[in-house]
C-alpha cells in the first residue's frame, strides 16, 4: 500500500480555520424531533490549532453516532456513516454505525466510511492515533463489521476495507472483524481487505518498518500476523473457507507468503529467534489449494527458503529451516493423508519431499556439523500409496535420493562421514531397502522392480561401491563392505 499523501495538512502556526462539517447532522438537525434524524449523534472536541473534522452522517431511519476527539496540531478526521433505514420491518432494531476517533499528536489523518446495506446489527470503528503523522483509513460496506486501529508510534499507515458493495446487496459480506495495532519504532504498513463474511484478521506490528497485507475473499477465515522484527513482510490471501493462518516474524527482512484457496486448512509460519539469533533475508511460502491440510514452517536460517504446496486432502507438512542458506520443499500435490517432515540444521543444504499418492510418510533430517560445512542434498519422491521413506544425513557433502512408485514400500538411508551417495528406487510393492554409509566417498545404488524384496547395504571405510538390482519377487540381498575401494554387484 502506498502511503497517503500528507499535503494540505495544517501545521502549527498556519492561519487556518478549524472546520467542522457535520452535513446532515447539523446543530439544527440534532435539536429537531424527526424520525429520520433523531438517532444521529456527533460530538467533536478539538484542542490547539489546525485541526479539521468532517462528519457526514447520511439521514435514514437508523441512528449513527460519531465521537471525534483531537488534541494536538494538524490532525484531520473524516467520518461518513450511512444506513439503510428504508428496509426496516416493524418492531425491528435498526443497525447503528458507531465511529470513535481519538487522535493525540500532530499531523494524523483518519478516514472512516460506514455503509450498511442490510439491516441486522451495528458497524463499529475505533481509531486511536497517539503518534505523529499516522494515517488510518477504514471502509465498512456491510453490516456487523468491526474495525479497530491503534497507532501509538510515528509514520504508520493502516487501511481496512470490510465488505463488498456488490456482495452487500445479497447480504454476503457481513460479520468481519479486523484489529490493527502499530507500535514499536513505527514506519509500519498494514492493509486488510475482508470482502466476504465471517472473517477475522489481527495485525500487530511492534518492530520497525514492517509490512502486512491480508486479503480475505472467502468465508469464515482467520488470520493473525505478529511482527516484532525489522522490515519484515507478511502477505496472506484466503480465498477458500474456514482456513486459519498464523504468521509470527521477529527477523530482519524476512518474507512470509500464505495462499489458502482450499477449505479448512491450517498454516503456521514462524520466523523468530528463540535462541537470540534472528533470521535474516529468508523467505517462506505456503500454498494450500486442497482441503483439511496442515502446514507448520519454522525458519531460523539466514538466506534460507522454505516452501510447502498442499493440493491434496488431510495431509501434514512440518519444515524446520534452521541452517543458513538452506532450502526446503514439501510438495503434496495430490492424494490424501500424506505426511512430510524436513529438519534442516545443516548449512548450504537442500531437501525436497514430493508426494502424489496417499498415506505416504517422508522424513528428511540434515544435521549440523562443526565447523558448519555440511552441503547436503536429499530428495524423496513417492508416487504410490502407503510408502515410508527416511533420509538422515550427518557429516558433510552427502547426496541421497529415494523414489518409490509402488505401494507399501519402505526405505531408510543413513549417511555419516563425508562425500557419499545413496540412491534407492522401488517400483514394486512391499519392498524394503536399508542403506547405511559411514566413512567417506561411498556409493550405493539399489533398484527393486519386483515385490516383496529385501535389500540391505552397509558401507564403512572409504570409496566403496555397491550395486543392487532385484527385478523378480521375494529376493533378499545383503551387502556388507568395510575397508576401502571394494565393489559389490547384485542382480536378481
N, C-alpha and C positions, 0 to 999 in steps of 0.2 A: 504494500500500500504506500502510495506517495503521501508525504506529509502535506497537510492542508496549508495553503499559503497564509502567512501571518500579516499580509499587507492590509493596511487600513485599521489595524488595532490601535486605539488611542493609548497613549502613554502619559506618564506623569508630566505635567507642565503643558500639555496640549490644551488649547482652549476649545474644548468640545462640550457639547451639551449631552448630559445623560439622557438617554432615550428609553422610555418605557412604553412599548406599543402593545396594548392589550387586545387589539382587534375587537372581536365580538364581546370580550369580557371587559368592557369599559366601566368606569365608575358608575355611570347611569345604569348599565345593564345589571350590575351587581345589586342595585337597590330596587330594581323593578321586579315585582312578583309575577313572573312569567313562566309558563310550563316549559318553554324552550330553553330558558337561561337560568332557571332558579338554582340548578345544581352546579354551575360553573363557578369556581373559586380560584383566585390568583393572588398571591402575596409576593411582593418584590421588596427586598431590603438591600440597598446598595450604600456602601460607605466609601469615603475618599473620593477620588476623581477618576473620570474617564471610563466609567462603567457603562455598559449598554445591555439592556434586557428587552427582548422582543417575545411576547407571549401572545399567541393567536389560538384561542380555543373555539373551534367551529361550533356553532349552536346546534343542538339536537335535543331530543327528549331525555338525554342522559346527563350525567354530571362529570365534569373534568376538574381536577384540582392541580394546581401548579404552584410550587414554592421555590423562589429563586433568592438566594442569599449570597451576595458578593461582597467580600471585604478585601480591599486592595485596590490596585490601579490597573486600568486597561483590560478588565475582564469583559467577556461577551457571552450572553446566554440567549438561545433562541429555542422556544418551545412551541410546537404546533400540535394540538390534540383534536382529533375528530372522531365522533361516534356515529352510530347508525340508528338513532332513536326511532326512526320511522318503522323499523322492523319489529319493535317490541310488541309482544302479546299482552293482553290484560293480566295484571297481577304479577308479572314477571319482575325480577330485579334487574335494572339496567346495568350494563357494564360502565365502569368509571375509569377513565385514564388518569393516572397519578404520576406526576413527574416532580422530582426533587433535585435541584441543582445547588450545590454548595461549593463555591469557589473562594479560596483564600490564597492570595498570592497575586502575581502580576501576569497580565497578558494571556490568560486562559481563555479557551473557547469551548463551549458546549452546545451541541445542537440535538434536539430531541424531537422526533415526529412520531406520533402515535395515531394510527388509523384503525378503527375496529369495523370489520365487515359483517360479522355475525355476532349476535348479542348473547353472550354467555357470561363471561367474567371479566374483571378489570385487567388492563395492562398496567405494569409498574416499571418505571425507570428511575434509577437513582444514580446521579453523577456527583462525585466528590473529588474536587481538584484542589490540593493544597500546595502543589509545587508551582513552578513557573513555566510559562509557555507550553502548557499541555493542550492537547486537542482531543475532544471526545465527540463522537457522532453516533447517535442511536436512532434507528428507524424500526418501528414496530407496525406491521401492516395488518395483523390479525389479532384476535382476542386471546386472552390468557397467556400472553408472553410476559416475561420478566427479565429485566436487564439491570445489572449493577456494574458501574465503572468507578474504581477508586485509584486515583493517580496522586501519589504523595511525593514523587521525585520530579525532576525537571525534564522538559523536552520529550514527553511521551506522546504517542499517537494511538488512539483506540477507536475502532469503528465496529459497530454491532448492527447487523440487519436481521430482523426476525419477521418471518412471514413472506409470502409471495403474493403479489397483487392479483395474479390470475387464480392461484390456488385458494386464495382467501374467499373468492366468490362461491366456491363449493365447500367452504369450511374445512380446508385440508392443510392449513399451515399455522395451526394454533398450538398453544401449550408448550412453547420453547422457553428454556431458561439459560441465561448467559451471565457469567461473572468474570470480570477482568480486573486484576489487581496489579498495578505497576508501581514498583518502589525501587529500592536499591539506588544505584547511581544515576539511573534514568536513561533517556535515549531509546526507549523501547518502542516497538510497534506491534500492535495486536489487531487482527481483523477476524471477526466472527460473522459467518453468514449461516443462518438457520432458516431454510426455505421450505421445510415440510412441517411435521408436527411431532410433539413429544420429545424433542431433542434436548440434551443438556450439554453445556460447554463451560469449562472452567479454565482460565488462563491466569497464571501467577508468574509475573516477571520480576524477579528480585535481584537480578545481577546487573550487567552493564550492556546496553545496546543490543538486547535480544529481540528476536522477531518470531512471531507466531501467527499462523493462518489456519483457521478452522472452517471447513465448508461442510455443512450437513444438509443434504438434499433428500435423504431417506427419512424414515420414521423411527422414533424411539431409540436413537443412538446416544451414546455417552462419550464425551471426550474430556480429558484433563491434560493440561500442559503446565509443567513446573520448570521454570528456567532460573537458575541461580549463577550461571557462568557468564562468559563474556562473548558477545557476538554469536551466540548460538541461534540456530534456526530450526523451527518445527513447522511442518506442513501436514495437516490431517484432512483427509477427504473421506466422508462417509456417505455413500450413495445407496447403500443397502439399508436393511432394517435390523434393529436390535443388536448393533455392534458396539463394542467397547474398545476405546483406545486410550492408553496412558503413555505419556512421554515425560521423562524426567531428564533434565540436562544440567550438568554442572561442569561443562568443559569449556574449551576455547575454540571458537569457530567450528563447532560440530553441527552436523545436519541430520535431522530425523524426518523421514517421509513415510506416512502411513496412508494407504489407499484401501478402503474396505467397501467393495461393491457387492459382496455376498451378504448373507444374513447370519446373525448370531455368532459372529467371530469375536475373538478377544486378542488384543495386541498390547504388548508392553515393550517399549524401547527405553532402556536405562543407560544413559551416557553420563555417569557420575564418577566421583573419585573417592570411594570409601577409604582407600589406602593413602590418601593425601596427594596422589599424582593424578591430575585431571587429564582426560583425553583431549588431544589437540588435533585439529584438521581431519577428523574422522567422520564417517557417514554411515547411516543405517537406513535401509529401505525395506518396507513390508507391504506386500500386496496380497489381499485376501479376497479372491473372487468366488471361492466356494462357500460352503456353509458349515457353521459349527467348528471352525478351526481355532487353534490356539497357537500364538507365537510369542516367545519371550526372547528378547535380544538384550544382552548386557555387553556394553562396549567400554573398555578401558584403554584401548590402544591409541597410539598416536599414528595418524595417517592410515588408519585401518578402515576396512569396509565390510559390512555385513548385509546380506540380502536374503529375504525369505519370500517365496512365492507359494501360495497355497490356493490351488484351484479345485481341489478335491473336497471331501467331506470328513469332518471329525478327525482331522489329523493334528499332530503336535510337532512343534519345532522349538528347539532350545539352542541358542547360539551364545557362546561366551567368547567374544572377540577381544582378548586381552593383550596379545602380542603386537608390538609395533610393526607397522607396515604389513600386517597380515590381512588376508581376505577370506571370507567365509560365505558360502552359498548353500541355501537349502531350497530346492525346487521340488515341491509336491504338486505336480501338475494335473494329476487325476487319481482316481481311486479313493478308497475310504480307510480311515483308521490307521494311517501311517504315522510313524514316529521317527524323528531325526534329531540327533544331538551332536553339536560340534563344540568342542572346548579347545580354544587356541590360547596357549600361554607362550608359545614359541614366536619368535620374530621372523619376519620376511617369509612367511609361510602361507600356503593356500589350501583350502579344504572345500570339497564340493560333494553334496549329497543330493542325488536325483532319484525320485520315486514316482512311478506312474501306476503301479499295481495297488493292491490293498493289503493292509495288515502287515506291512513291512517295517522292519526296525533297522536303523542305521546309526552308527556311533563312530565318531572320529575324535581322537584325543591327540593333541600335539603339545608335548611337554616342553617346559622351559629348561634350558641348559645354562651352564655358567663356564665361560662367558657366553653371552647370547649370540650364537652363530648357527641357529637351527636350520633355517631354509628348507622346510619340509614341503612336500606336496602329497595330497591324499584325495582320492575320488572314489565314490561309491555310486554305482548305477543299479537300480533294482526295477525291473520291468514286470516281474511276476507277482505272485501273492505269497504271503506268509514266509518271507525270507528274512534272514538275520545276517547283518554284516557288521564287523567291528575292525577298526584300524587304530592302533596305538603306536605312536612314534616318539622316541626319545633319542637324544644324541644330536646328530646334525646331518643335513643333506640326504634325507631319505625320500624315496618315491614309492607310493603304494596305490594300486588300483584294483578295485573289485567290481565285477559285473555279474549280475545274477538275473537270468531271463526266465528261469523255470519257477517252480513252486516248492516251498518248504526246504529251501537250501540254507546252509549256514556256513559262514566264512569268518575266520579270525586271522588277522595279521598283526604280529607284534615285532617292532623293529627297535633295536638299541644299537649303540655304536655309531658308525658313520657311513655314509655313501652307499647304502644298499637299495636294491629294487625288488619289489614283490608285486606280481600280477596274478590275479585269480579270475577265471571266467567259468561260471557254472550255468549251463543252459538246459539241463535236465531237471529232474525232481528228486528231492530227498537226498541231495548230495551234501557232503561235509568236507571242508578244507581248513587246514590249520597250518599257518606258516609262521615260524619263529626265527628271527635273524638277529644275531649279535656279532660283534666284531666289526669289520669294515669291508666294503666292496662286494657284498654278497648279491647274488642274482637268483631269483626263483620265479618260475612261470608254471602255473597249474591250470589246466583246461579239462573240464569234465562235461561231456556232452550226453552221457547216459544218465541213468537214475540209480539211486541207492549206492553211489560210490563214496569211498572214503580216502582222503589224501592227507598225509602229514609230512611236512618238510621242516627240519630243524637244522639250522646252519650256525656254526660258530667258527671262529678263526677269521681268515681273510680270503677274499677273492674266490669263493666257491660258487658253483653254478648248479642249479637243479632244474630239470625239465620233466613235467609230468603231464601226460595226455591220456585220459580214460574215456573211451567212446562207447563202451558197452555198459552193462548193468551189473551192479553188485561187486565191483572191483575194489581192492584195497591196495594202497601204495604207501610205503613208509620210506622216507629218505632222511638219513642222519649223516651230517657232514661236520667234521671238525678238522682243524688244521688249515692248510692253505692250498689254493689252486686245485681243488677237487671238482670233478664234473660227474653228474649223475643224470641219466635219461631213462624215463619210464614211459612205455607206451602200451596200453591195454585196450 
